[in-house]
Amino acid sequence: MKKWNEFSGSEKRMIIVLGVLVILIVLTFGRVNQGVRNGFSHFFSTPADTVQEK
């Protein structure tokens, strides 16, 4: 692997942008996953006549 000083300016920018994108994807994955689950539960919820009452 090259050392950081051996990369050109455009290569450094590309590496930084890719790193930031990876971090954003990792940080937002949980929120997106939760949002998708909430959306599915809203549209595909259990029908009222099959819900058991306590």
PDB file of N, CA, C and O in Angstrom:
ATOM      1  N   MET A   1       0.832  -1.195   0.000  1.00  0.00           N
ATOM      2  CA  MET A   1       0.000   0.000   0.000  1.00  0.00           C
ATOM      3  C   MET A   1       0.869   1.248   0.000  1.00  0.00           C
ATOM      4  O   MET A   1       1.987   1.255   0.514  1.00  0.00           O
ATOM      5  N   LYS A   2       0.328   2.293  -0.586  1.00  0.00           N
ATOM      6  CA  LYS A   2       1.044   3.565  -0.607  1.00  0.00           C
ATOM      7  C   LYS A   2       0.914   4.263   0.741  1.00  0.00           C
ATOM      8  O   LYS A   2      -0.033   4.035   1.494  1.00  0.00           O
ATOM      9  N   LYS A   3       1.878   5.107   1.020  1.00  0.00           N
ATOM     10  CA  LYS A   3       1.767   5.962   2.194  1.00  0.00           C
ATOM     11  C   LYS A   3       0.889   7.149   1.840  1.00  0.00           C
ATOM     12  O   LYS A   3       0.732   7.486   0.666  1.00  0.00           O
ATOM     13  N   TRP A   4       0.317   7.782   2.857  1.00  0.00           N
ATOM     14  CA  TRP A   4      -0.602   8.896   2.623  1.00  0.00           C
ATOM     15  C   TRP A   4       0.054  10.008   1.808  1.00  0.00           C
ATOM     16  O   TRP A   4      -0.599  10.631   0.971  1.00  0.00           O
ATOM     17  N   ASN A   5       1.342  10.259   2.048  1.00  0.00           N
ATOM     18  CA  ASN A   5       2.038  11.343   1.344  1.00  0.00           C
ATOM     19  C   ASN A   5       2.256  11.036  -0.136  1.00  0.00           C
ATOM     20  O   ASN A   5       2.515  11.950  -0.919  1.00  0.00           O
ATOM     21  N   GLU A   6       2.156   9.781  -0.528  1.00  0.00           N
ATOM     22  CA  GLU A   6       2.396   9.400  -1.915  1.00  0.00           C
ATOM     23  C   GLU A   6       1.148   9.524  -2.791  1.00  0.00           C
ATOM     24  O   GLU A   6       1.246   9.399  -4.012  1.00  0.00           O
ATOM     25  N   PHE A   7      -0.019   9.766  -2.196  1.00  0.00           N
ATOM     26  CA  PHE A   7      -1.246   9.939  -2.975  1.00  0.00           C
ATOM     27  C   PHE A   7      -1.309  11.353  -3.517  1.00  0.00           C
ATOM     28  O   PHE A   7      -0.845  12.293  -2.872  1.00  0.00           O
ATOM     29  N   SER A   8      -1.881  11.504  -4.701  1.00  0.00           N
ATOM     30  CA  SER A   8      -2.078  12.847  -5.259  1.00  0.00           C
ATOM     31  C   SER A   8      -3.278  13.500  -4.571  1.00  0.00           C
ATOM     32  O   SER A   8      -4.015  12.846  -3.833  1.00  0.00           O
ATOM     33  N   GLY A   9      -3.460  14.777  -4.819  1.00  0.00           N
ATOM     34  CA  GLY A   9      -4.552  15.506  -4.178  1.00  0.00           C
ATOM     35  C   GLY A   9      -5.916  14.951  -4.521  1.00  0.00           C
ATOM     36  O   GLY A   9      -6.781  14.841  -3.652  1.00  0.00           O
ATOM     37  N   SER A  10      -6.118  14.599  -5.783  1.00  0.00           N
ATOM     38  CA  SER A  10      -7.428  14.068  -6.180  1.00  0.00           C
ATOM     39  C   SER A  10      -7.669  12.689  -5.567  1.00  0.00           C
ATOM     40  O   SER A  10      -8.799  12.357  -5.209  1.00  0.00           O
ATOM     41  N   GLU A  11      -6.616  11.891  -5.448  1.00  0.00           N
ATOM     42  CA  GLU A  11      -6.767  10.580  -4.811  1.00  0.00           C
ATOM     43  C   GLU A  11      -7.111  10.729  -3.335  1.00  0.00           C
ATOM     44  O   GLU A  11      -7.938   9.984  -2.808  1.00  0.00           O
ATOM     45  N   LYS A  12      -6.478  11.690  -2.666  1.00  0.00           N
ATOM     46  CA  LYS A  12      -6.779  11.928  -1.250  1.00  0.00           C
ATOM     47  C   LYS A  12      -8.235  12.346  -1.076  1.00  0.00           C
ATOM     48  O   LYS A  12      -8.919  11.860  -0.175  1.00  0.00           O
ATOM     49  N   ARG A  13      -8.711  13.251  -1.941  1.00  0.00           N
ATOM     50  CA  ARG A  13     -10.108  13.692  -1.849  1.00  0.00           C
ATOM     51  C   ARG A  13     -11.059  12.525  -2.068  1.00  0.00           C
ATOM     52  O   ARG A  13     -12.059  12.398  -1.362  1.00  0.00           O
ATOM     53  N   MET A  14     -10.753  11.669  -3.045  1.00  0.00           N
ATOM     54  CA  MET A  14     -11.607  10.529  -3.325  1.00  0.00           C
ATOM     55  C   MET A  14     -11.655   9.583  -2.121  1.00  0.00           C
ATOM     56  O   MET A  14     -12.727   9.093  -1.766  1.00  0.00           O
ATOM     57  N   ILE A  15     -10.524   9.326  -1.501  1.00  0.00           N
ATOM     58  CA  ILE A  15     -10.472   8.442  -0.335  1.00  0.00           C
ATOM     59  C   ILE A  15     -11.282   9.034   0.814  1.00  0.00           C
ATOM     60  O   ILE A  15     -12.010   8.313   1.496  1.00  0.00           O
ATOM     61  N   ILE A  16     -11.157  10.343   1.032  1.00  0.00           N
ATOM     62  CA  ILE A  16     -11.892  10.994   2.118  1.00  0.00           C
ATOM     63  C   ILE A  16     -13.392  10.939   1.856  1.00  0.00           C
ATOM     64  O   ILE A  16     -14.170  10.647   2.764  1.00  0.00           O
ATOM     65  N   VAL A  17     -13.804  11.216   0.622  1.00  0.00           N
ATOM     66  CA  VAL A  17     -15.229  11.175   0.283  1.00  0.00           C
ATOM     67  C   VAL A  17     -15.783   9.770   0.462  1.00  0.00           C
ATOM     68  O   VAL A  17     -16.871   9.601   1.013  1.00  0.00           O
ATOM     69  N   LEU A  18     -15.053   8.764   0.007  1.00  0.00           N
ATOM     70  CA  LEU A  18     -15.515   7.383   0.172  1.00  0.00           C
ATOM     71  C   LEU A  18     -15.614   7.008   1.645  1.00  0.00           C
ATOM     72  O   LEU A  18     -16.559   6.332   2.050  1.00  0.00           O
ATOM     73  N   GLY A  19     -14.653   7.437   2.444  1.00  0.00           N
ATOM     74  CA  GLY A  19     -14.693   7.166   3.881  1.00  0.00           C
ATOM     75  C   GLY A  19     -15.903   7.799   4.544  1.00  0.00           C
ATOM     76  O   GLY A  19     -16.568   7.171   5.368  1.00  0.00           O
ATOM     77  N   VAL A  20     -16.188   9.052   4.181  1.00  0.00           N
ATOM     78  CA  VAL A  20     -17.352   9.738   4.751  1.00  0.00           C
ATOM     79  C   VAL A  20     -18.640   9.035   4.335  1.00  0.00           C
ATOM     80  O   VAL A  20     -19.550   8.875   5.149  1.00  0.00           O
ATOM     81  N   LEU A  21     -18.722   8.618   3.081  1.00  0.00           N
ATOM     82  CA  LEU A  21     -19.917   7.910   2.618  1.00  0.00           C
ATOM     83  C   LEU A  21     -20.117   6.598   3.371  1.00  0.00           C
ATOM     84  O   LEU A  21     -21.241   6.263   3.747  1.00  0.00           O
ATOM     85  N   VAL A  22     -19.046   5.863   3.590  1.00  0.00           N
ATOM     86  CA  VAL A  22     -19.149   4.602   4.329  1.00  0.00           C
ATOM     87  C   VAL A  22     -19.626   4.867   5.752  1.00  0.00           C
ATOM     88  O   VAL A  22     -20.483   4.149   6.267  1.00  0.00           O
ATOM     89  N   ILE A  23     -19.074   5.897   6.387  1.00  0.00           N
ATOM     90  CA  ILE A  23     -19.486   6.232   7.757  1.00  0.00           C
ATOM     91  C   ILE A  23     -20.963   6.614   7.789  1.00  0.00           C
ATOM     92  O   ILE A  23     -21.694   6.173   8.676  1.00  0.00           O
ATOM     93  N   LEU A  24     -21.410   7.430   6.833  1.00  0.00           N
ATOM     94  CA  LEU A  24     -22.820   7.824   6.792  1.00  0.00           C
ATOM     95  C   LEU A  24     -23.737   6.627   6.576  1.00  0.00           C
ATOM     96  O   LEU A  24     -24.801   6.539   7.188  1.00  0.00           O
ATOM     97  N   ILE A  25     -23.330   5.710   5.711  1.00  0.00           N
ATOM     98  CA  ILE A  25     -24.145   4.522   5.458  1.00  0.00           C
ATOM     99  C   ILE A  25     -24.258   3.680   6.718  1.00  0.00           C
ATOM    100  O   ILE A  25     -25.341   3.197   7.050  1.00  0.00           O
ATOM    101  N   VAL A  26     -23.151   3.502   7.419  1.00  0.00           N
ATOM    102  CA  VAL A  26     -23.170   2.696   8.644  1.00  0.00           C
ATOM    103  C   VAL A  26     -24.033   3.360   9.710  1.00  0.00           C
ATOM    104  O   VAL A  26     -24.797   2.685  10.400  1.00  0.00           O
ATOM    105  N   LEU A  27     -23.915   4.685   9.850  1.00  0.00           N
ATOM    106  CA  LEU A  27     -24.669   5.381  10.892  1.00  0.00           C
ATOM    107  C   LEU A  27     -26.162   5.445  10.589  1.00  0.00           C
ATOM    108  O   LEU A  27     -26.974   5.430  11.514  1.00  0.00           O
ATOM    109  N   THR A  28     -26.537   5.516   9.324  1.00  0.00           N
ATOM    110  CA  THR A  28     -27.955   5.642   8.989  1.00  0.00           C
ATOM    111  C   THR A  28     -28.620   4.301   8.720  1.00  0.00           C
ATOM    112  O   THR A  28     -29.836   4.256   8.537  1.00  0.00           O
ATOM    113  N   PHE A  29     -27.869   3.213   8.690  1.00  0.00           N
ATOM    114  CA  PHE A  29     -28.472   1.917   8.369  1.00  0.00           C
ATOM    115  C   PHE A  29     -29.527   1.538   9.394  1.00  0.00           C
ATOM    116  O   PHE A  29     -30.597   1.051   9.029  1.00  0.00           O
ATOM    117  N   GLY A  30     -29.239   1.754  10.677  1.00  0.00           N
ATOM    118  CA  GLY A  30     -30.206   1.414  11.720  1.00  0.00           C
ATOM    119  C   GLY A  30     -31.483   2.213  11.590  1.00  0.00           C
ATOM    120  O   GLY A  30     -32.576   1.676  11.765  1.00  0.00           O
ATOM    121  N   ARG A  31     -31.353   3.506  11.280  1.00  0.00           N
ATOM    122  CA  ARG A  31     -32.536   4.357  11.126  1.00  0.00           C
ATOM    123  C   ARG A  31     -33.355   3.944   9.918  1.00  0.00           C
ATOM    124  O   ARG A  31     -34.584   3.902   9.980  1.00  0.00           O
ATOM    125  N   VAL A  32     -32.687   3.641   8.829  1.00  0.00           N
ATOM    126  CA  VAL A  32     -33.398   3.221   7.615  1.00  0.00           C
ATOM    127  C   VAL A  32     -34.108   1.900   7.867  1.00  0.00           C
ATOM    128  O   VAL A  32     -35.263   1.728   7.478  1.00  0.00           O
ATOM    129  N   ASN A  33     -33.421   0.971   8.514  1.00  0.00           N
ATOM    130  CA  ASN A  33     -34.000  -0.332   8.809  1.00  0.00           C
ATOM    131  C   ASN A  33     -35.236  -0.171   9.694  1.00  0.00           C
ATOM    132  O   ASN A  33     -36.260  -0.814   9.460  1.00  0.00           O
ATOM    133  N   GLN A  34     -35.140   0.682  10.705  1.00  0.00           N
ATOM    134  CA  GLN A  34     -36.277   0.917  11.592  1.00  0.00           C
ATOM    135  C   GLN A  34     -37.423   1.591  10.834  1.00  0.00           C
ATOM    136  O   GLN A  34     -38.587   1.250  11.042  1.00  0.00           O
ATOM    137  N   GLY A  35     -37.102   2.536   9.967  1.00  0.00           N
ATOM    138  CA  GLY A  35     -38.134   3.210   9.182  1.00  0.00           C
ATOM    139  C   GLY A  35     -38.857   2.258   8.250  1.00  0.00           C
ATOM    140  O   GLY A  35     -40.074   2.344   8.089  1.00  0.00           O
ATOM    141  N   VAL A  36     -38.111   1.350   7.634  1.00  0.00           N
ATOM    142  CA  VAL A  36     -38.735   0.367   6.740  1.00  0.00           C
ATOM    143  C   VAL A  36     -39.662  -0.540   7.537  1.00  0.00           C
ATOM    144  O   VAL A  36     -40.769  -0.845   7.094  1.00  0.00           O
ATOM    145  N   ARG A  37     -39.211  -0.972   8.718  1.00  0.00           N
ATOM    146  CA  ARG A  37     -40.058  -1.823   9.557  1.00  0.00           C
ATOM    147  C   ARG A  37     -41.331  -1.086   9.981  1.00  0.00           C
ATOM    148  O   ARG A  37     -42.420  -1.660   9.957  1.00  0.00           O
ATOM    149  N   ASN A  38     -41.191   0.187  10.370  1.00  0.00           N
ATOM    150  CA  ASN A  38     -42.370   0.957  10.763  1.00  0.00           C
ATOM    151  C   ASN A  38     -43.320   1.134   9.585  1.00  0.00           C
ATOM    152  O   ASN A  38     -44.537   1.066   9.758  1.00  0.00           O
ATOM    153  N   GLY A  39     -42.780   1.358   8.397  1.00  0.00           N
ATOM    154  CA  GLY A  39     -43.618   1.498   7.213  1.00  0.00           C
ATOM    155  C   GLY A  39     -44.376   0.223   6.899  1.00  0.00           C
ATOM    156  O   GLY A  39     -45.567   0.270   6.590  1.00  0.00           O
ATOM    157  N   PHE A  40     -43.703  -0.914   6.975  1.00  0.00           N
ATOM    158  CA  PHE A  40     -44.370  -2.178   6.706  1.00  0.00           C
ATOM    159  C   PHE A  40     -45.430  -2.464   7.760  1.00  0.00           C
ATOM    160  O   PHE A  40     -46.509  -2.959   7.433  1.00  0.00           O
ATOM    161  N   SER A  41     -45.137  -2.158   9.021  1.00  0.00           N
ATOM    162  CA  SER A  41     -46.129  -2.421  10.063  1.00  0.00           C
ATOM    163  C   SER A  41     -47.331  -1.498   9.900  1.00  0.00           C
ATOM    164  O   SER A  41     -48.443  -1.859  10.285  1.00  0.00           O
ATOM    165  N   HIS A  42     -47.120  -0.311   9.334  1.00  0.00           N
ATOM    166  CA  HIS A  42     -48.248   0.607   9.112  1.00  0.00           C
ATOM    167  C   HIS A  42     -49.156   0.086   7.999  1.00  0.00           C
ATOM    168  O   HIS A  42     -50.378   0.132   8.133  1.00  0.00           O
ATOM    169  N   PHE A  43     -48.586  -0.400   6.922  1.00  0.00           N
ATOM    170  CA  PHE A  43     -49.389  -0.842   5.786  1.00  0.00           C
ATOM    171  C   PHE A  43     -49.832  -2.297   5.895  1.00  0.00           C
ATOM    172  O   PHE A  43     -50.870  -2.674   5.351  1.00  0.00           O
ATOM    173  N   PHE A  44     -49.054  -3.107   6.590  1.00  0.00           N
ATOM    174  CA  PHE A  44     -49.384  -4.527   6.702  1.00  0.00           C
ATOM    175  C   PHE A  44     -49.583  -4.909   8.161  1.00  0.00           C
ATOM    176  O   PHE A  44     -49.050  -5.920   8.617  1.00  0.00           O
ATOM    177  N   SER A  45     -50.347  -4.107   8.897  1.00  0.00           N
ATOM    178  CA  SER A  45     -50.572  -4.401  10.307  1.00  0.00           C
ATOM    179  C   SER A  45     -51.570  -5.549  10.440  1.00  0.00           C
ATOM    180  O   SER A  45     -52.253  -5.919   9.485  1.00  0.00           O
ATOM    181  N   THR A  46     -51.633  -6.093  11.635  1.00  0.00           N
ATOM    182  CA  THR A  46     -52.546  -7.195  11.896  1.00  0.00           C
ATOM    183  C   THR A  46     -53.982  -6.673  11.844  1.00  0.00           C
ATOM    184  O   THR A  46     -54.280  -5.649  12.458  1.00  0.00           O
ATOM    185  N   PRO A  47     -54.860  -7.339  11.141  1.00  0.00           N
ATOM    186  CA  PRO A  47     -56.249  -6.879  11.074  1.00  0.00           C
ATOM    187  C   PRO A  47     -56.891  -6.820  12.458  1.00  0.00           C
ATOM    188  O   PRO A  47     -56.552  -7.613  13.336  1.00  0.00           O
ATOM    189  N   ALA A  48     -57.811  -5.885  12.651  1.00  0.00           N
ATOM    190  CA  ALA A  48     -58.406  -5.658  13.966  1.00  0.00           C
ATOM    191  C   ALA A  48     -59.187  -6.869  14.460  1.00  0.00           C
ATOM    192  O   ALA A  48     -59.244  -7.104  15.667  1.00  0.00           O
ATOM    193  N   ASP A  49     -59.787  -7.639  13.568  1.00  0.00           N
ATOM    194  CA  ASP A  49     -60.596  -8.773  14.025  1.00  0.00           C
ATOM    195  C   ASP A  49     -59.746  -9.953  14.472  1.00  0.00           C
ATOM    196  O   ASP A  49     -60.272 -10.870  15.103  1.00  0.00           O
ATOM    197  N   THR A  50     -58.443  -9.964  14.166  1.00  0.00           N
ATOM    198  CA  THR A  50     -57.590 -11.065  14.608  1.00  0.00           C
ATOM    199  C   THR A  50     -56.746 -10.697  15.817  1.00  0.00           C
ATOM    200  O   THR A  50     -56.031 -11.544  16.352  1.00  0.00           O
ATOM    201  N   VAL A  51     -56.819  -9.443  16.257  1.00  0.00           N
ATOM    202  CA  VAL A  51     -56.043  -9.027  17.420  1.00  0.00           C
ATOM    203  C   VAL A  51     -56.727  -9.559  18.662  1.00  0.00           C
ATOM    204  O   VAL A  51     -57.937  -9.406  18.830  1.00  0.00           O
ATOM    205  N   GLN A  52     -55.943 -10.188  19.539  1.00  0.00           N
ATOM    206  CA  GLN A  52     -56.509 -10.752  20.762  1.00  0.00           C
ATOM    207  C   GLN A  52     -56.591  -9.674  21.829  1.00  0.00           C
ATOM    208  O   GLN A  52     -55.637  -8.928  22.047  1.00  0.00           O
ATOM    209  N   GLU A  53     -57.729  -9.598  22.486  1.00  0.00           N
ATOM    210  CA  GLU A  53     -57.891  -8.635  23.568  1.00  0.00           C
ATOM    211  C   GLU A  53     -57.544  -9.304  24.875  1.00  0.00           C
ATOM    212  O   GLU A  53     -57.754 -10.504  25.051  1.00  0.00           O
ATOM    213  N   LYS A  54     -57.005  -8.507  25.804  1.00  0.00           N
ATOM    214  CA  LYS A  54     -56.624  -9.064  27.116  1.00  0.00           C
ATOM    215  C   LYS A  54     -57.815  -9.097  28.039  1.00  0.00           C
ATOM    216  O   LYS A  54     -57.696  -9.531  29.185  1.00  0.00           O
TER     217      LYS A  54
END
